[in-house]
Amino acid sequence: MEWHWPKNLEELTRLLREEGALIHAGGTAIREERIKSAVHVIDMSCLPLNYVKKQDGVWHIGATAVLNDVIDVFEGAQVEHLLVKALKNTATTPLRNRITVGGSVFLSPLWSNLMGPLLALDAEVEVVGKLNGTHKYEDLLSKKAEFHGSAIREVKFSDKNIIHYFDRFARTTTDYSAFTVTIALAVEKDVVDDAKIIVTGCKKIYERLNQAEAKVIGKKLKELTPGDIFENVNVEFADKPAGSGAYLTEVSKVFLCRGLEALGCAR
Ligand SMILES: Cc1cc2nc3c(=O)[nH]c(=O)nc-3n(C[C@H](O)[C@H](O)[C@H](O)COP(=O)(O)OP(=O)(O)OC[C@H]3O[C@@H](n4cnc5c(N)ncnc54)[C@H](O)[C@@H]3O)c2cc1C
């Protein structure tokens, strides 16, 4: 097995064409045996992709930016940003100094804290290699296998003016999330203009609650009645260490109601 440290995207693209190539970013989700069985290990750390910046109203996060880089920049720009809430509740400080955005987005595990917020923000990924170009994050999630042989170089999304709620359910602060709930509302003169309501960690990996969103849009914030809006919502979960599937369905509903209640009181 040979390790490579590409310094530019051309070198990375060339390496991605090699048979048996494995991308290594933070390395927090790659087992030792996987590295040993790879022919080429591509270490991302020397690429100029460690940035978090806003240009012309669009946020660009380079693949090798670690979670704490994102927290630091967004806290400086907007203390209450959705990503700050989500990422501060991910793993531990030492791990957040290693876990990269590119690795987290490509892996998008069932316990991901990034998935709900990135879906709510309509994020896109810039990719090099086989699928070179811009893709919706949603497409990466639904067609993951097609992205093998490609590397994420950047995640981007518009700087939207939203109010939001994010929470996750886990047994302890540092535990993997059993599920997450993200609610993002665009509000114009106290009336909800657009809504994204997403639960992750469920049987379908994530569920966007379109019917609940439709009930919220056009309503005044103070008129939101969570009990009615989520009345027929029953997100299905597999049994997990944090609880049975049926229990997680109930708790997720509590989180959804709590989130909308909190946003209704936000103004
Ligand atoms: C104890 C613990 C608790 C955790 N809890 C949570 C949690 O609750 N919520 C959460 O969201 N995360 C959590 N994580 C993080 C998560 O499980 C992964 O470890 C992390 O997201 C992987 O990021 P990485 O940079 O280390 O990627 P790596 O481990 O380097 O790579 C992961 C995968 O992505 C591929 N890859 C890496 N970078 C790229 C790229 N740029 N383009 C294409 N493919 C790429 C690799 O080949 C590999 O298949 C936790 C981790 C640990 C260890």
The ligand as a Tripos MOL2 file, in Angstrom:
@<TRIPOS>MOLECULE
LIG
   53    58     1     0     0
SMALL
NO_CHARGES

@<TRIPOS>ATOM
      1 C1        -16.8330    8.6660   19.1670 C.3       1 LIG1
      2 C2        -17.3610    9.3830   17.9330 C.ar      1 LIG1
      3 C3        -18.6170    9.9730   18.0240 C.ar      1 LIG1
      4 C4        -19.1340   10.6340   16.8830 C.ar      1 LIG1
      5 N1        -20.3700   11.1780   16.9520 N.ar      1 LIG1
      6 C5        -20.8870   11.8170   15.8740 C.ar      1 LIG1
      7 C6        -22.2010   12.3750   15.9050 C.ar      1 LIG1
      8 O1        -22.9480   12.2420   16.8820 O.2       1 LIG1
      9 N2        -22.6170   13.0570   14.8020 N.ar      1 LIG1
     10 C7        -21.8240   13.1890   13.6960 C.ar      1 LIG1
     11 O2        -22.2530   13.8550   12.7360 O.2       1 LIG1
     12 N3        -20.5990   12.6510   13.6310 N.ar      1 LIG1
     13 C8        -20.1140   11.9760   14.6880 C.ar      1 LIG1
     14 N4        -18.8630   11.4220   14.6100 N.ar      1 LIG1
     15 C9        -18.0790   11.5860   13.3620 C.3       1 LIG1
     16 C10       -18.4160   10.5170   12.2930 C.3       1 LIG1
     17 O3        -18.8190    9.2950   12.8390 O.3       1 LIG1
     18 C11       -17.1950   10.2380   11.3870 C.3       1 LIG1
     19 O4        -16.1520    9.7220   12.1940 O.3       1 LIG1
     20 C12       -16.6860   11.4850   10.6610 C.3       1 LIG1
     21 O5        -17.7520   12.2040   10.0850 O.3       1 LIG1
     22 C13       -15.6990   11.1010    9.5440 C.3       1 LIG1
     23 O6        -14.9960   12.2720    9.1470 O.3       1 LIG1
     24 P1        -13.4370   12.1730    8.7860 P.3       1 LIG1
     25 O7        -12.9630   13.4910    8.3070 O.co2     1 LIG1
     26 O8        -12.6880   11.5930    9.9510 O.co2     1 LIG1
     27 O9        -13.4810   11.1590    7.5560 O.3       1 LIG1
     28 P2        -12.5960    9.8560    7.2630 P.3       1 LIG1
     29 O10       -12.7230    8.9100    8.4090 O.co2     1 LIG1
     30 O11       -11.2420   10.2320    6.8390 O.co2     1 LIG1
     31 O12       -13.3950    9.2960    5.9920 O.3       1 LIG1
     32 C14       -14.7280    8.8350    6.1040 C.3       1 LIG1
     33 C15       -15.1650    8.2880    4.7230 C.3       1 LIG1
     34 O13       -15.2910    9.3640    3.7940 O.3       1 LIG1
     35 C16       -14.3590    9.2160    2.7060 C.3       1 LIG1
     36 N5        -13.8630   10.5820    2.4670 N.ar      1 LIG1
     37 C17       -13.1990   11.3830    3.3590 C.ar      1 LIG1
     38 N6        -13.0300   12.6060    2.8230 N.ar      1 LIG1
     39 C18       -13.5790   12.5740    1.5830 C.ar      1 LIG1
     40 C19       -13.7240   13.5350    0.5470 C.ar      1 LIG1
     41 N7        -13.2720   14.7860    0.6650 N.pl3     1 LIG1
     42 N8        -14.3560   13.1530   -0.5910 N.ar      1 LIG1
     43 C20       -14.8530   11.8960   -0.7450 C.ar      1 LIG1
     44 N9        -14.7320   10.9460    0.2100 N.ar      1 LIG1
     45 C21       -14.1180   11.2860    1.3600 C.ar      1 LIG1
     46 C22       -13.3120    8.2200    3.1880 C.3       1 LIG1
     47 O14       -12.7420    7.4860    2.1230 O.3       1 LIG1
     48 C23       -14.1530    7.3280    4.1040 C.3       1 LIG1
     49 O15       -14.8870    6.4000    3.3410 O.3       1 LIG1
     50 C24       -18.3500   10.7200   15.7060 C.ar      1 LIG1
     51 C25       -17.0880   10.1210   15.6320 C.ar      1 LIG1
     52 C26       -16.6020    9.4490   16.7200 C.ar      1 LIG1
     53 C27       -15.2350    8.7790   16.6050 C.3       1 LIG1
@<TRIPOS>BOND
     1     1     2 1
     2     2     3 ar
     3     2    52 ar
     4     3     4 ar
     5     4     5 ar
     6     4    50 ar
     7     5     6 ar
     8     6     7 ar
     9     6    13 1
    10     7     8 2
    11     7     9 ar
    12     9    10 ar
    13    10    11 2
    14    10    12 ar
    15    12    13 ar
    16    13    14 ar
    17    14    15 1
    18    14    50 ar
    19    15    16 1
    20    16    17 1
    21    16    18 1
    22    18    19 1
    23    18    20 1
    24    20    21 1
    25    20    22 1
    26    22    23 1
    27    23    24 1
    28    24    25 2
    29    24    26 1
    30    24    27 1
    31    27    28 1
    32    28    29 2
    33    28    30 1
    34    28    31 1
    35    31    32 1
    36    32    33 1
    37    33    34 1
    38    33    48 1
    39    34    35 1
    40    35    36 1
    41    35    46 1
    42    36    37 ar
    43    36    45 ar
    44    37    38 ar
    45    38    39 ar
    46    39    40 ar
    47    39    45 ar
    48    40    41 1
    49    40    42 ar
    50    42    43 ar
    51    43    44 ar
    52    44    45 ar
    53    46    47 1
    54    46    48 1
    55    48    49 1
    56    50    51 ar
    57    51    52 ar
    58    52    53 1
@<TRIPOS>SUBSTRUCTURE
     1 LIG1         1 GROUP 0 **** ****
